[in-house]
Amino acid sequence: MKKTKILLLLGIALLLQHLPVSAQLADRRANKDALALYDVLEQNYKVQPLTCSMAQPVWDYQMATDVHSLTGQWTAMHCFDLMHLCYSPSNWIDYSDITPVSNWHKQGGLVTLMWHWQVPRQQGSSDYTSTGSETTFDPANIDTEGSWEHQVFYDDLCEAATILKQLQDAGIAVLWRPLHEAAGDAPNGGEPWFWWGKAGATVFKNLWQRTFDYLQSQDLHNLIWVWTSCDEDDDWYPGDSYVDIIGTDIYNKDLLEVKARYDYLAAQYPNRMVALTECGQVPYLSIQWQQGCKWSWVMSWYGNDAKGTPWTADRWWKDAVKQYTPTAIQTVTAAPADRNTPIMFYTLDGRPSTSSQFGLHIVRMTDGTVRKTIR
């Protein structure tokens, strides 16, 4: 795989492991692989966004291959998912075979790992779900020894730790994103989506901290901990001692909404890098970047939405793999004399459009700024 200059820096960092690394992670015993990866992310932050593809949905890198076939370039990072850990090993999924992850890593790719953690729908059930409303699993009971929730929680963590240990032994540092989107729609008056958020912010933070402590007790030190924010959910933040990077997931939002989300997180967590850990049907990455959305990495989701529309169009990927500069958005050759006159229009999803069209547009002005306007 032909990788970017950033990945070459990672190789150099790994080779020069005797040199001191300035990063201090939540895991104070983070190993050399985790420190080297974090150091590269720090050097790259606000310089160049890293592209990330998603497994479909568990233990492959087909989406990365599709992006390469489309653009001639590989994504810098790939996200795997422990979603079906409750069924492994079986004839269709076996997480103990880390070949997909190790192959990706050996060829220069960065690794992130999430977990749509499925639990029994009720005590003793062999039917599993991660949706909070579909299970009687109460995360408030995980500290109660003898409860079925306590047993399931630690049995599952033990199994996950076995996989993570294999990755650690293979020299693979992991951007670890468990228990994602915990608040769900709670900040907007709705409900959390997943079982790990159904008992509220205080219980969730305890759950995160117990997860952190358990994996530490298993001598796992190849993990960089990524917490996923949902809107203004600061009460759900586990704390700086347990989190290294702030992520957020954005779908079906226009440029102003995306920028507002980035600006909020960057201001709220100034000592943490911010990543767009999931996205779909959002403006071109070049437009986001030009507007100051300096994501550490951006991961586009695979597949289609409920209407059958792809979460990420081919044109979005072709834009995303470009090398970025503050002037990445192309403009027409002849600029109008009036600096406040827009010289290039874009639809809200980032596609170029003609200035003769009416309606909502994103426009780039002759002074280099980008705005949303109504014509």
C-alpha positions as CSV (number, residue, x, y, z in Angstrom):
1,M,0.0,0.0,0.0
2,K,1.3,3.4,-0.9
3,K,0.9,5.6,2.2
4,T,1.2,9.3,3.0
5,K,4.2,11.1,4.5
6,I,2.4,10.8,7.9
7,L,2.7,7.1,7.8
8,L,6.4,7.4,7.0
9,L,6.8,9.5,10.1
10,L,5.2,6.7,12.1
11,G,7.7,4.3,10.7
12,I,10.5,6.6,11.7
13,A,9.0,7.0,15.2
14,L,8.8,3.3,15.6
15,L,12.4,2.8,14.5
16,L,13.7,5.5,16.8
17,Q,12.1,4.2,19.9
18,H,15.1,5.0,22.1
19,L,14.3,8.7,21.7
20,P,12.1,10.3,24.3
21,V,8.5,10.9,23.4
22,S,6.7,13.9,24.9
23,A,3.2,12.4,24.9
24,Q,1.7,11.6,28.3
25,L,-1.3,9.4,27.9
26,A,-4.1,8.5,30.3
27,D,-2.3,5.1,30.7
28,R,0.8,6.2,32.5
29,R,2.4,2.9,31.5
30,A,1.6,3.2,27.8
31,N,4.0,1.2,25.7
32,K,6.4,2.4,23.0
33,D,4.0,1.6,20.2
34,A,1.2,3.7,21.8
35,L,3.5,6.6,22.5
36,A,4.9,6.5,19.0
37,L,1.4,6.6,17.5
38,Y,0.3,9.4,19.7
39,D,3.4,11.4,18.9
40,V,2.7,11.1,15.2
41,L,-0.9,12.2,15.7
42,E,0.3,15.2,17.8
43,Q,2.8,16.2,15.1
44,N,0.1,15.9,12.4
45,Y,-2.7,17.6,14.3
46,K,-3.9,20.7,12.5
47,V,-1.4,20.1,9.7
48,Q,-3.2,17.4,7.7
49,P,-6.4,15.4,8.3
50,L,-6.0,11.6,8.2
51,T,-8.6,9.6,6.4
52,C,-10.1,6.5,8.0
53,S,-12.2,3.8,6.5
54,M,-14.6,1.4,8.3
55,A,-14.9,-2.4,8.4
56,Q,-18.2,-3.7,7.0
57,P,-18.9,-4.0,9.9
58,V,-16.4,-6.1,11.7
59,W,-13.1,-7.7,10.7
60,D,-12.1,-6.8,7.2
61,Y,-10.8,-3.8,5.2
62,Q,-13.0,-4.0,2.1
63,M,-14.0,-0.4,2.3
64,A,-10.3,0.7,2.3
65,T,-9.8,-1.5,-0.8
66,D,-12.8,0.1,-2.4
67,V,-11.4,3.6,-1.7
68,H,-8.1,2.5,-3.2
69,S,-9.8,1.2,-6.3
70,L,-11.7,4.5,-6.7
71,T,-8.9,7.0,-5.9
72,G,-5.6,5.1,-6.2
73,Q,-4.8,5.9,-2.6
74,W,-5.3,4.0,0.6
75,T,-6.9,5.5,3.7
76,A,-4.3,6.3,6.4
77,M,-6.3,4.5,9.1
78,H,-8.9,1.7,9.3
79,C,-11.5,1.0,12.0
80,F,-12.4,-2.5,13.0
81,D,-15.4,-3.4,15.3
82,L,-15.8,-6.0,18.0
83,M,-19.5,-6.0,17.4
84,H,-19.9,-9.7,17.0
85,L,-17.6,-10.8,19.8
86,C,-20.6,-12.5,21.5
87,Y,-20.7,-14.9,18.5
88,S,-17.0,-15.6,18.2
89,P,-15.5,-18.0,17.5
90,S,-17.9,-19.4,14.8
91,N,-17.7,-20.4,11.2
92,W,-18.3,-16.8,10.1
93,I,-16.4,-14.7,12.6
94,D,-13.3,-15.5,14.7
95,Y,-11.7,-12.6,16.4
96,S,-8.8,-14.7,17.6
97,D,-7.5,-14.6,14.0
98,I,-6.1,-11.1,14.0
99,T,-4.8,-11.5,10.4
100,P,-6.9,-8.7,8.9
101,V,-5.6,-6.2,11.5
102,S,-2.0,-7.3,11.4
103,N,-1.9,-7.3,7.6
104,W,-3.3,-3.8,7.5
105,H,-0.7,-2.7,10.1
106,K,2.2,-4.4,8.4
107,Q,1.4,-2.5,5.2
108,G,1.6,0.9,7.0
109,G,-2.0,1.5,8.1
110,L,-3.0,2.9,11.4
111,V,-5.6,1.0,13.5
112,T,-8.6,2.1,15.4
113,L,-11.0,-0.3,17.1
114,M,-14.6,0.3,18.3
115,W,-17.1,-2.0,20.0
116,H,-20.9,-2.1,19.4
117,W,-21.0,-4.1,22.6
118,Q,-23.8,-6.6,22.5
119,V,-25.3,-8.1,25.7
120,P,-28.2,-10.6,26.2
121,R,-31.6,-9.1,25.8
122,Q,-32.4,-10.5,29.2
123,Q,-30.7,-12.7,31.8
124,G,-29.8,-16.1,30.3
125,S,-30.9,-15.1,26.8
126,S,-28.8,-16.2,23.7
127,D,-30.3,-13.2,21.8
128,Y,-28.1,-10.1,21.9
129,T,-28.4,-6.4,21.3
130,S,-26.5,-3.2,22.0
131,T,-29.6,-1.0,21.9
132,G,-30.6,0.1,25.4
133,S,-34.4,-0.2,25.0
134,E,-34.0,-3.8,23.8
135,T,-32.4,-5.2,26.9
136,T,-33.1,-5.5,30.6
137,F,-29.3,-5.2,31.2
138,D,-28.8,-2.5,33.8
139,P,-25.3,-1.0,33.8
140,A,-25.9,0.3,37.3
141,N,-25.5,-3.2,38.5
142,I,-22.0,-3.9,37.2
143,D,-20.4,-3.3,40.6
144,T,-22.8,-5.7,42.3
145,E,-21.0,-9.0,42.6
146,G,-23.4,-11.9,41.9
147,S,-25.5,-9.9,39.5
148,W,-25.8,-11.2,36.0
149,E,-24.8,-7.7,34.7
150,H,-21.5,-8.0,36.7
151,Q,-20.8,-11.4,35.2
152,V,-21.6,-10.5,31.6
153,F,-19.6,-7.2,31.9
154,Y,-16.4,-8.8,33.1
155,D,-16.7,-12.0,31.0
156,D,-17.0,-9.8,27.9
157,L,-14.1,-7.6,28.9
158,C,-12.0,-10.6,29.5
159,E,-12.7,-11.8,26.0
160,A,-12.0,-8.4,24.5
161,A,-8.8,-8.2,26.5
162,T,-7.6,-11.5,24.9
163,I,-8.0,-9.9,21.4
164,L,-6.3,-6.7,22.5
165,K,-3.4,-8.6,24.0
166,Q,-2.8,-10.4,20.7
167,L,-2.7,-7.0,19.0
168,Q,-0.3,-5.7,21.7
169,D,2.0,-8.8,21.2
170,A,2.0,-8.0,17.5
171,G,3.3,-4.5,18.1
172,I,0.0,-2.9,17.1
173,A,-1.1,0.3,18.9
174,V,-4.8,0.9,18.9
175,L,-6.9,4.0,18.9
176,W,-9.5,2.4,21.2
177,R,-13.0,3.8,21.0
178,P,-15.3,1.8,23.3
179,L,-18.7,2.8,24.7
180,H,-19.2,5.3,22.0
181,E,-22.1,7.9,21.7
182,A,-23.1,7.1,25.3
183,A,-25.3,10.2,25.7
184,G,-27.2,9.6,22.5
185,D,-30.0,12.1,22.1
186,A,-30.1,12.8,25.9
187,P,-28.5,16.3,25.5
188,N,-31.5,17.3,23.2
189,G,-34.1,15.9,25.5
190,G,-34.2,12.4,24.0
191,E,-32.9,9.1,25.1
192,P,-29.5,7.4,25.0
193,W,-29.2,4.9,22.2
194,F,-27.1,2.2,23.7
195,W,-27.3,0.1,26.9
196,W,-24.1,1.7,28.3
197,G,-25.9,5.1,28.4
198,K,-29.4,4.1,29.5
199,A,-28.7,4.6,33.3
200,G,-27.4,8.2,32.8
201,A,-24.1,10.1,32.9
202,T,-22.9,9.1,36.4
203,V,-23.3,5.4,35.8
204,F,-21.7,5.7,32.3
205,K,-18.6,7.4,33.7
206,N,-18.3,4.6,36.2
207,L,-18.7,2.1,33.4
208,W,-15.9,3.7,31.4
209,Q,-13.6,3.9,34.4
210,R,-14.2,0.3,35.3
211,T,-13.4,-0.7,31.7
212,F,-10.2,1.4,31.8
213,D,-9.1,-0.1,35.2
214,Y,-9.8,-3.7,34.1
215,L,-7.8,-3.4,30.9
216,Q,-5.0,-1.8,32.9
217,S,-5.1,-4.8,35.3
218,Q,-4.6,-7.1,32.2
219,D,-1.3,-5.3,31.4
220,L,-2.8,-3.8,28.2
221,H,-0.7,-0.7,27.4
222,N,-1.1,-0.4,23.7
223,L,-4.4,1.6,23.9
224,I,-5.0,5.3,23.2
225,W,-8.5,6.0,24.7
226,V,-11.0,7.9,22.5
227,W,-14.2,9.2,24.0
228,T,-17.1,10.0,21.6
229,S,-19.1,13.1,22.4
230,C,-22.8,13.7,21.5
231,D,-23.7,17.4,21.2
232,E,-23.2,19.2,24.5
233,D,-22.7,16.2,26.8
234,D,-19.9,17.5,29.1
235,D,-21.5,15.8,32.1
236,W,-20.8,12.4,30.4
237,Y,-17.0,13.1,30.0
238,P,-15.1,10.4,32.0
239,G,-12.3,12.8,32.8
240,D,-8.8,13.6,31.6
241,S,-7.3,10.7,33.6
242,Y,-9.3,8.3,31.4
243,V,-9.4,9.9,28.0
244,D,-6.7,10.8,25.4
245,I,-8.7,12.0,22.4
246,I,-12.1,13.5,21.9
247,G,-14.2,12.1,19.1
248,T,-17.6,13.1,17.7
249,D,-20.0,11.5,15.1
250,I,-21.8,13.6,12.6
251,Y,-24.4,12.7,10.0
252,N,-26.6,14.7,7.7
253,K,-25.2,18.1,8.8
254,D,-24.3,21.2,6.8
255,L,-21.1,23.2,7.0
256,L,-22.2,25.6,9.7
257,E,-23.4,22.7,11.9
258,V,-20.2,20.8,11.4
259,K,-18.0,23.8,12.2
260,A,-20.1,24.7,15.3
261,R,-19.5,21.1,16.5
262,Y,-15.8,21.3,16.0
263,D,-15.4,24.7,17.5
264,Y,-17.4,23.7,20.6
265,L,-15.3,20.6,21.2
266,A,-12.0,22.4,20.5
267,A,-12.9,25.1,23.0
268,Q,-14.3,22.7,25.6
269,Y,-11.3,20.3,25.5
270,P,-8.4,22.5,24.6
271,N,-5.8,20.0,25.8
272,R,-7.2,17.1,23.7
273,M,-7.0,16.4,20.0
274,V,-10.4,16.2,18.3
275,A,-11.4,13.7,15.7
276,L,-14.5,13.1,13.5
277,T,-14.8,9.5,14.5
278,E,-17.8,8.8,12.3
279,C,-19.5,10.7,9.6
280,G,-21.9,10.4,6.7
281,Q,-23.4,12.9,4.2
282,V,-21.3,15.9,5.4
283,P,-19.5,18.6,3.4
284,Y,-16.3,17.9,1.5
285,L,-13.4,17.4,3.9
286,S,-11.5,20.2,2.0
287,I,-14.3,22.6,2.7
288,Q,-14.4,21.6,6.4
289,W,-10.6,22.0,6.7
290,Q,-10.6,25.4,5.0
291,Q,-13.2,26.6,7.5
292,G,-11.0,25.6,10.4
293,C,-12.4,22.1,11.3
294,K,-8.9,20.7,12.0
295,W,-9.9,17.1,12.7
296,S,-7.1,14.7,13.6
297,W,-8.8,12.1,11.5
298,V,-12.1,11.6,9.7
299,M,-13.9,8.2,9.4
300,S,-16.7,7.9,6.9
301,W,-19.3,5.2,7.5
302,Y,-19.9,2.4,5.1
303,G,-23.2,1.5,3.3
304,N,-26.4,3.4,2.8
305,D,-28.9,5.3,4.9
306,A,-32.5,4.3,5.5
307,K,-33.4,5.7,2.1
308,G,-30.7,3.8,0.3
309,T,-28.5,6.8,-0.3
310,P,-24.8,6.1,0.3
311,W,-23.5,7.7,3.4
312,T,-20.4,8.7,1.5
313,A,-20.4,9.4,-2.3
314,D,-17.5,8.7,-4.5
315,R,-16.9,12.4,-5.1
316,W,-16.5,12.9,-1.3
317,W,-13.7,10.2,-1.1
318,K,-11.9,11.7,-4.2
319,D,-11.8,15.0,-2.3
320,A,-10.9,13.5,1.0
321,V,-7.7,11.8,-0.2
322,K,-6.2,15.1,-1.5
323,Q,-3.3,16.7,0.3
324,Y,-4.7,19.6,2.3
325,T,-3.7,23.2,2.6
326,P,-5.7,26.2,3.8
327,T,-6.5,27.0,0.1
328,A,-7.5,23.5,-0.9
329,I,-10.9,24.7,-2.4
330,Q,-10.5,25.5,-6.1
331,T,-11.8,28.8,-7.4
332,V,-12.5,30.2,-10.8
333,T,-9.7,32.0,-12.6
334,A,-11.3,35.4,-13.0
335,A,-12.3,36.9,-9.7
336,P,-14.9,39.7,-9.5
337,A,-13.7,43.1,-8.5
338,D,-15.9,43.2,-5.5
339,R,-14.1,41.1,-2.8
340,N,-17.5,40.4,-1.2
341,T,-18.9,38.8,-4.3
342,P,-18.9,35.0,-4.2
343,I,-16.9,33.4,-6.9
344,M,-17.7,29.7,-6.4
345,F,-20.8,28.0,-5.1
346,Y,-21.3,24.7,-3.4
347,T,-24.4,22.7,-2.4
348,L,-24.7,21.9,1.3
349,D,-23.0,18.5,0.8
350,G,-20.0,20.2,-0.8
351,R,-20.7,19.6,-4.5
352,P,-19.8,22.5,-6.9
353,S,-22.9,24.3,-8.3
354,T,-23.5,27.2,-10.6
355,S,-24.0,30.7,-9.2
356,S,-27.2,31.1,-11.2
357,Q,-29.0,28.6,-9.0
358,F,-31.2,29.8,-6.2
359,G,-31.5,28.4,-2.7
360,L,-29.0,27.6,0.1
361,H,-25.4,27.5,-1.0
362,I,-21.9,27.4,0.5
363,V,-19.8,30.1,-1.2
364,R,-16.2,30.9,-1.2
365,M,-15.5,34.6,-1.3
366,T,-12.6,36.3,-3.1
367,D,-10.9,37.0,0.2
368,G,-10.8,33.2,0.8
369,T,-13.6,32.9,3.4
370,V,-16.4,30.3,3.0
371,R,-19.9,31.2,3.9
372,K,-23.4,29.7,3.7
373,T,-25.8,32.1,2.0
374,I,-29.3,32.2,0.5
375,R,-29.8,33.4,-3.1
